[in-house]
Amino acid sequence: MISDGSSQPSNKVSRKPTYSRFTQQDLPAWKPVLTPALVIATLICLAIIFIPIGLLSLSASENVVEVVDRYDDACIPSTNQKVGFIKDPATNKTCIRSLTIPKKMRKPIYVYYQLDNFYQNHRRYVKSRNDRQLWNPKAESSTSKCDPEEKTGDGKPIVPCGLVAWSLFNDTYMLSKNDAALPINKKDIAWSSDRTHKFSPNVYPKNFQNGTLIGGGKLDESIPMSQQEDLMVWMRTAALPTFRKLYGKIETDLEANERITVTIQNNYNTYSFDGKKKLVVSTTTWIGGKNDFIGRMYLAVGGTSLVFAIIFSLLYAFKPRPLGNPSYLSWNKTTT
Ligand SMILES: *[C@@H]1O[C@H](CO)[C@@H](O)[C@H](O)[C@H]1NC(C)=O
């Protein structure tokens, strides 16, 4: 039987909640009143914070010098036999391109390759790798999650196994300036954590790219994984279908209007899925590479705040109304 104190006065146990400010919903609370002055001040503060940050980011992005050269379409002789050309190991894939430096570029200058329409984020692609095998020399044969690149035809484990490693980008670039080679430093292009904690100095590539279908670059079997930096860069899979990956660094300054000759080995097959290949040479600033988006976004937010601050100030100055006037409530309005 459920009883409450009021109907049965003899019941000694009170069911009333003990009094506390919490149960009585009597805790202190902040109940701001959005007066016009407060709203306008907040908007002006937002504008003061956001607009300078936006301008700074835009100017930093403006200072980045970037040269982008799309070469996949230019580095192929006939337009209707692209896939046949790129798949034929006998064809000459060397391709000479020339870049003009628009503005002085200060070292270090970064060289990237950019692929378009390459979905490194596909679920089955991303999962097709085995990180244990990359780090543990005793785990050579743990090729479990690597389908469909686990073992060679005669059952030997592939190191590194999996589709990600198998599809390693294999175009190469050589730069020169006035017929003198312009060296590209390919050391330290991968994350240092990859070099020290993910790719082991005691694991060596084995049986890699030995099948009938070659997916991409080969690896030197005498170099341990911890020094295969192109592979590390490639295996940090990109989140979007258009991505850039670091190829190397140029450690000298380049002057405005200098002409750079690029000798490309156009090996990688992006033709069968209409992918584009671009070579990017770029400097960086504190904001990173060229990217106007952040600056524009900050300016948009700051600018909107400023515009609304001005509109509200004008309304407040020329058409004020008393705060909390009940005659504006819909049910108090006299309808015509
Ligand atoms: C480069 O990768 C392609 C696949 O995209 C492959 O067909 C070709 O044999 C590879 N070439 C070299 C030199 O590794």
The ligand as an SDF file (V2000), in Angstrom:
LIG
                    3D

 14 14  0  0  0  0  0  0  0  0999 V2000
   54.9850    2.0710  -61.3200 C   0  0  0  0  0  0  0  0  0  0  0  0
   53.6450    1.7900  -60.9460 O   0  0  0  0  0  0  0  0  0  0  0  0
   52.8440    1.2930  -62.0000 C   0  0  0  0  0  0  0  0  0  0  0  0
   51.4400    1.1070  -61.4750 C   0  0  0  0  0  0  0  0  0  0  0  0
   50.8280    2.3170  -61.1620 O   0  0  0  0  0  0  0  0  0  0  0  0
   53.4010   -0.0100  -62.5360 C   0  0  0  0  0  0  0  0  0  0  0  0
   52.6130   -0.4730  -63.5920 O   0  0  0  0  0  0  0  0  0  0  0  0
   54.8260    0.2260  -63.0000 C   0  0  0  0  0  0  0  0  0  0  0  0
   55.3960   -0.9850  -63.3840 O   0  0  0  0  0  0  0  0  0  0  0  0
   55.6780    0.8600  -61.8900 C   0  0  0  0  0  0  0  0  0  0  0  0
   56.9560    1.2290  -62.4720 N   0  0  0  0  0  0  0  0  0  0  0  0
   58.0930    1.1920  -61.7860 C   0  0  0  0  0  0  0  0  0  0  0  0
   59.2980    1.6070  -62.5330 C   0  0  0  0  0  0  0  0  0  0  0  0
   58.1460    0.8160  -60.6430 O   0  0  0  0  0  0  0  0  0  0  0  0
  1  2  1  0
  1 10  1  0
  2  3  1  0
  3  4  1  0
  3  6  1  0
  4  5  1  0
  6  7  1  0
  6  8  1  0
  8  9  1  0
  8 10  1  0
 10 11  1  0
 11 12  1  0
 12 13  1  0
 12 14  2  0
M  END
$$$$
